[in-house]
Each structure stands twice: as structure tokens, then as C-alpha cells.
Amino acid sequence: MNSNVEIRKLSKRFGPTVALDNVDICAYEGEILGLIGENGSGKSTVTSIYAGMQKCDSGEMYFYGERWEPSSMTDALKKGVGMIIQENGTVPGISVAANIYLGETDEFTKGFLVDGKKMTEKAQEALNRIGADHIDAGALTGSLDFQDRKLIEIAKVMAKEPKVLVVDETTTALSQKGRDIIYDIMKKMKEEGKTVIFISHDLDEIMTRCDRLTVLRDGKIIRTFSSDEFDEDAIKASMIGRELQGSYYRDDYDGKTSDEIVLKAVDLNLADQMIDLSFDLHKGEILGIGGLSHCGMHTLGKVLFGAVHPEKGEVRVNDVSIRNEAKAMKEGLGYVAKDRDTESLCLEASIKDNIAIAGLDKFAVSNTFILPSRENRYVKKQIDSLSIKCAGADQYVNALSGGNKQKVAFGKWIGRDSSILILDCPTRGVDIGVKQAMYQLMYQMKKEGKAIVLISEEMAELIGMSDRLLVMKDGRIQKEFMRSPQLSESDIIEYMI
């Protein structure tokens, strides 16, 4: 096989943090190469440098034997290297077609005018080609959900027919239909002798899809496994430098919760997202909400926190109707959104500002005066207790890995001692070590009497952590399952589809 991607002695620092330390990677024609490692291991950094998103400090890169120094992601894509990033990469205030051809409207321009009709038709063809024909190329991008915005990014990249495709944690944002679109693209590129570099934290997924698997840890290559060497325990040990200790999910099955109801959802209705939806949440309960991506469960999370108003019905906590986020916070609710970077965090602010903003009433004097010493102690406690890997509290959140961003989002609500947490896909895009820590944290909170609504598209997560599981379909609750060692994914899926 011929190598078309070569990376030699690549190094990168972000201030005092070493992101890459003399990394060497080769990928071959007709190959799907997996990259795996804990958050902050360097896998997204090395691929983003190769795809033109940022520059390295030192090292060399080659593309089909020629020196490779793309000036930008657009430049890299034009020359044959495309990357689908983990987080949102679309502009909400413009059309789908304008996003697909952002910065590349020359072929549709006559004089000073852009032929919008022609551009929309071409964009629709690009969407149809990847199997996303349910998306209207003329629609406003901001009106679409996170998954469909991700499919727009995929269509944009594949419209250029890249020879090398980097897929960075994209599948975690997609339902099974979206994942199948990605898998089909990867398979086709492999068959055509092209190359895919696939980053994922899902070991089953990556072992199923990849020909080889390279493990990074602390900015260094630890080991590369060929497909006949794939072993889950060996890969995990390579990723974290040790064997995982303790249980991954909960290992109890008593499902005991208090009789005390801490939250009531009463007859919630909102278009086709929620239809006559009612349930109770008990003190010390982890209530799982599962279903396909468009079943309404993600909207439900926003309604429970008061961020979206139902057309009918209400959410009650402590006999108080939750009508907005301020009321929700006052009554002890916290909310971690699926779309973390736009709804749960301010990326252009520091870790300190992100954590402190939700806890002003906890450390400010008379809810008015902020004493820096008290604020610093409040934030440091969360950084230490959650083991947030950072240069310091003043580091901007946009410089953190996905798992550490998620820890900051958790820290906002844990810091203010929220008694009810609404967690929407809380482990999306985080590694196994961070996942285990989050699961242990959730279980500890349960034992402390806190209540958690766990909204997830991951069946294993719902089965492994929930005391009770509600399955949604088309805005309605289809089935309720109690915690049991006999509960299987097939039992749940039957009511989802």
C-alpha cells in the first residue's frame, strides 16, 4: 500500500501545555485509520493541523509524497483533504446552501450578483448525494437541529470529493441514520482507494470500522494496533496508562429511590415534540429518557429547565411553576445541553467566568459584591474536584479538549449544589476515563439524594445508569422500564422505532 498521509516529528504547544510531542503518523490508500485517546491526548490537534485549521510549532507533513502546508481548511479542502469537526461548524443566520458554499460562491456569481437559485439547486444535490435529502437547501440553517447542521457540514466537505477525510468525533452528534451516512461515506472512500482518519471514543465503533488504530496519550504516540490485534482491554490500558479501576456503570440493581417527588411534568404539549407528556421525578432517582434523535427528548430537556415554553402544561418544582431559567436555578435545577458549545458554555470566556456565572448567589456578598478571593476558591474547588485539565482558571474554554469542556459545564451546576440536574447527552465526545468519572459522579449525587434526568441516545448508558427509563417516540412516552440486569437494548429499541 502507498502512504498518502505522512506526519513526521510534529510538535505543538499551547502556552505551557504540550499538545503534541514529536508525533509520527502514516495513513495509506484504501485505509480507515482510527485515532483514539483520552481528551487532551492530541488526536484532534494533529488532525486539525493536517487539515489546515492551525499551524504546528515544528515538524513536517506530506500529502502523496509532496510537502503539505495548507494555509487554511478551505485551502486544504480544495487540494483534497477535508475534515468534519466535532463541534458546530455552521453559521446559523444564513441558508443551508450558503453554508455549503460559504466563501466559494464564484461559480454562482455574475457581476456582483449571486445566483441563489442555482446555488440552492447545487447544494440540494450535495445533500441528496450523502443521503440527507430530508434537509431543504433553501432553509435557514438556524432553524435546524444539531444533527442536521452536522449533516450540512458533511455535505459541504463531500461536495469537494476529498482524497483524505478526517472524521473527528462526528458520530456522537448523530442518530443512527446520521451515523449510517458517515459509515457509508467511509466505506465508499476505502473502496475507492482513498483514506479516512476516524477519531472516536466509542471502542466498539472504532474496532468495527478501522483497519488500524493508533493510540495517543499526553501528546505522544503510544501504540498502533492492526485489526488482528484489536483487544478492548489492551486499547483501554494504552489510552489511560493503567487498568480502569472500579465499575464503569452502576453495579447495583435495587433501583431504590425516595417516595418524595421533586419535579412534576404535567400534560406537556409543544407542536409534535411533546404530546400530553406527564411524569414524576423522585428524590435520589436517575430517570433515563431515551429515543431516536427527533423523538422530542432534547426539547423536553429545555422545557424542564424553563428555556422553552410549552404550548400547554407545566413543569413544577417545590410547588413552583418553572417558567424561565432564572426560576429553574432558584429552585435548584441545573441543565447541561447536548449542544454544549453554544448552549452550556461561553467558549470565548475563561473557565473561571463559565463556572462562576452560575454561582454568583453562592459566593457574592449580599448577592451584589464579588470578592475575588471567594470567587477564586469557589472555582478552584470545581477545577480540583472534577480534575479539569487546564493551565489555570483563567484559560479560555475554547482551548480545552471536549472532555474538559464538559467538566466545566458540569462544574457550573455542581458548584451551586443543584438538587436536580437535567443532563442531555452528558458524555458526548468524552473518553472512557472521563465517562467513568462522570458516571461515578452521577451515582454519588444520586446517593446524596439529588435527582437526575438523563437524556441520551446511548442505549448502554441508559441501561447502565437509570433507575427508571422512559422511552419516547413522536413526542409521546411509549414505554417505562425499571432498572433490571435483564433489560436489553433490543427491549428498548422495539418501542423507539
Secondary structure, 3 states (H helix, E strand, C coil): CCEEEEEEEEEEEECCEEEEEEEEEEEECCEEEEEECCCCCCHHHHHHHHCCCCCCCEEEEEECCEECCCCCHHHHHHHCEEEECCCCCCCCCCEHHHHHCCCCCHHHEECCEECHHHHHHHHHHHHHHHCCCCCCCCCEHHHCCHHHHHHHHHHHHHCCCCCEEEEECHHHHCCHHHHHHHHHHHHHHHHCCCEEEEECCCHHHHHHHCCEEEEEECCEEEEEEEHHHCCHHHHHHHHHCCCCCCCCCCCCCCCCCCCCEEEEEEEEEECCCEEEEEEEEECCCEEEEECCCCCCHHHHHHHHCCCCCCCEEEEEECCEECCCHHHHHHCCEEEECCCHHHHCCCCCCEHHHHHHHHHHHHHCECCCECCHHHHHHHHHHHHHHCCCCCCCCCCEHHHCCHHHHHHHHHHHHHHCCCCEEEEECCCCCCCHHHHHHHHHHHHHHHHCCCEEEEEECCHHHHHHHCCEEEEEECCEEEEEEECCCCCCHHHHHHHHC
